[in-house]
Amino acid sequence: MLAHKTSWLFICLHCITLLVFQESARRIGKVSEEAKLEIDVETYVESFKPHIMDVVFAWANGASFSQICKMTDAFEGTVEPLLSGHTY
């Protein structure tokens, strides 16, 4: 029973985190728009990829790289720079 509650808690936290993140991105987009920058706010919000949030969360909580790679169908070369903070 505890595992079931934990799973639901994780799902709820994931959804809330995503909503907060999207709202933050929307505010940034609106401020950019007000500053006369060319931006489509909703396109900006949708440009963030929430499907990788669970991967980053797992990495931050000590999952191994091989475990991380099993969680996503993204190429390893895409995942590694994201987790290491490198940009190429």
C-alpha positions in Angstrom: 0.0 0.0 0.0 2.8 2.4 0.8 4.4 1.9 -2.6 1.1 2.8 -4.3 0.8 6.0 -2.2 4.4 6.9 -3.0 3.8 6.4 -6.7 0.7 8.7 -6.6 2.6 11.2 -4.6 5.5 11.2 -7.2 2.9 11.6 -10.0 1.2 14.5 -8.2 4.5 16.2 -7.5 5.6 15.7 -11.1 2.4 17.3 -12.4 2.6 20.2 -10.0 6.2 20.8 -10.8 5.4 20.8 -14.5 2.5 23.3 -14.0 4.7 25.6 -12.0 7.5 25.4 -14.5 5.1 26.1 -17.4 3.7 29.1 -15.6 7.2 30.4 -15.0 8.0 30.0 -18.7 4.8 31.7 -19.6 5.6 34.7 -17.4 9.1 34.9 -18.9 7.5 34.8 -22.4 5.1 37.6 -21.5 7.8 39.8 -20.1 9.8 39.2 -23.2 6.8 40.1 -25.3 6.3 43.3 -23.3 9.9 44.2 -23.9 9.1 44.1 -27.6 11.1 40.9 -28.3 9.6 38.7 -31.0 8.2 35.7 -29.2 5.2 33.5 -29.4 4.6 32.8 -25.7 2.9 29.5 -26.1 5.5 28.2 -28.6 8.1 29.2 -26.0 6.3 27.4 -23.3 5.9 24.3 -25.4 9.6 24.3 -26.4 10.5 22.9 -23.0 10.4 19.1 -22.9 8.7 17.8 -19.8 9.2 14.2 -20.8 12.8 14.4 -19.6 11.9 15.7 -16.1 11.7 12.2 -14.6 15.2 11.4 -16.0 16.7 14.6 -14.5 15.0 13.8 -11.2 16.3 10.3 -11.1 19.8 11.5 -11.9 19.7 14.1 -9.1 18.7 11.3 -6.8 21.6 9.1 -7.6 20.5 6.9 -10.4 23.3 5.5 -12.6 23.7 6.5 -16.2 22.7 3.1 -17.4 19.5 3.3 -15.3 18.8 6.8 -16.8 19.3 5.5 -20.3 16.7 2.8 -19.7 14.2 5.5 -18.7 14.2 7.3 -22.0 14.4 6.6 -25.7 16.6 9.7 -26.2 20.1 9.0 -27.5 22.9 8.8 -24.9 24.6 11.7 -26.6 21.6 13.8 -26.0 21.1 12.8 -22.3 24.8 13.1 -21.2 25.2 16.9 -21.9 21.8 17.6 -20.3 22.8 15.8 -17.1 26.4 17.1 -17.0 25.5 20.7 -17.6 27.5 20.9 -20.8 26.2 22.6 -23.9 27.6 21.9 -27.3 
